[in-house]
């Protein structure tokens, strides 16, 4: 196991004296938690900042905020059923409120994943205009298993898939490969990996709260971070002040349920894309009605599965799966996706046309999540079936119902072979003030999941008319309402979303 610590850095970094937080409150176990050890903050190169989606014009502001930031570590139990046993390290940051006289408290963040790093999340949000740092100390942290916190790594080789139509024999081979990989990963460090769960991260947050000397803590989470927030509120509701969850996960943790929701949402998004393309038939020539566009792209998906096309420049193997993935993209990508589909009508290779290169040329992305942590968090909480036959049958049904986007649905349970026990953390009502925001047309966190979570845990509900995952902190009008909520507790029922491309 690698106990990751915040590294020492050069002259440009913030120098913070080695002091501890104010006397901590007692956490859930009744054991006084360790104090936070404040250290130097790391420096970040331009390339590192660029890789996090920041623009060069934002670099200076981020570094200025980093100069106001404290970086630290906190020891917590690896296993909360044995609080005096092995301890692990949680890495965190604190961007102090600029108006300390009117300071409300501390506000922690999680970007999702699972396995995403939240270490710089407060600084990045403030850099992009989410000005929550006036009356709150903003707390970023890497969940256990991620980034600068204690972590471990499995040798996770990429899935060995070949372009072309998916046969049952090919799917079965991939299933066997996945099961073997997952079993080997879990065996590499079971004592640590089985403790990667939302419930334990929620307990870690409560330890952070206590070490900061706060009676209550506020929280903002996106995607998987919304599940974490719901669990935190369920376990420590009396310690939660205000909470906003965006792109909300459903309360059911079975992968079977999530797959069905996402398949439905992906087709819903594709139908909107097809209508948008049809309105621009003079530009793209893929059909003058939604039905015609759907027909054109259904034929294209089947054609590229039957005969995949390889572009040697820049090295793209195009099959129906890639067509399906493009068809399920959010509206911000629609102009590029539509142009790529137009180019594919007559594409031959070996050089990929410009839009094809742009849409299909990127390699697979994990969204910035730690791969081992992502696998462990998902599989430790996945109560769905891990058998091959039910997954294959469900995939066939989805593909028949949604012949374009259904092709990108999973046909192998990602947790096949994972041997560690499932953590049962049901969510419930109670706790502090709560807001949920769901996006009516998005795929990653389907709107139906937001409604189900709202029914399960209550709170205020905001329905955003867009399909962009986690867009609430990207739209000025919505940002203003989030800031107002955390500063005043005043709820809202509306929030602007990302507009469709012209």
Secondary structure, DSSP 8 states (H G I E B T S, - for coil): -B--------TTS----S---S---B-TTSSB----EEE------HHHHHHTT--HHHHHHHHHHHTTEEEEEEEEESSGGGTTS-EEEEEEEEE--S-GGG--EEEEEE--TTTBB-TTHHHHHHHTT---TTTEEEEEEB-TTSTTSSB-----------SS---HHHHHHHHHHHHHHHHHHHHHSHHHHTT-SHHHHHHHHHHHHHHTT-S-EEEEEETHHHHHHHHHHHHSGGGEEEEEEES---S---HHHHHHHHHHHHHHHHHHHHHHHHTTHHHH-S-SSHHHHHHHHHHHHHHHHHS-EEETBTTEEE-HHHHHHHHT--GGGHHHHHHHHHHHTS---SB--HHHHHHH-S----TTB-HHHHHHHHHHT--S---HHHHHHHHHHHHHHSTTGGGGS-SS-TTTT--S--------S-SSEEEEEEETT-STT-HHHHHHHHHHH--EEEEESS--TTGGGTSHHHHHHHHHHHHH----S---------
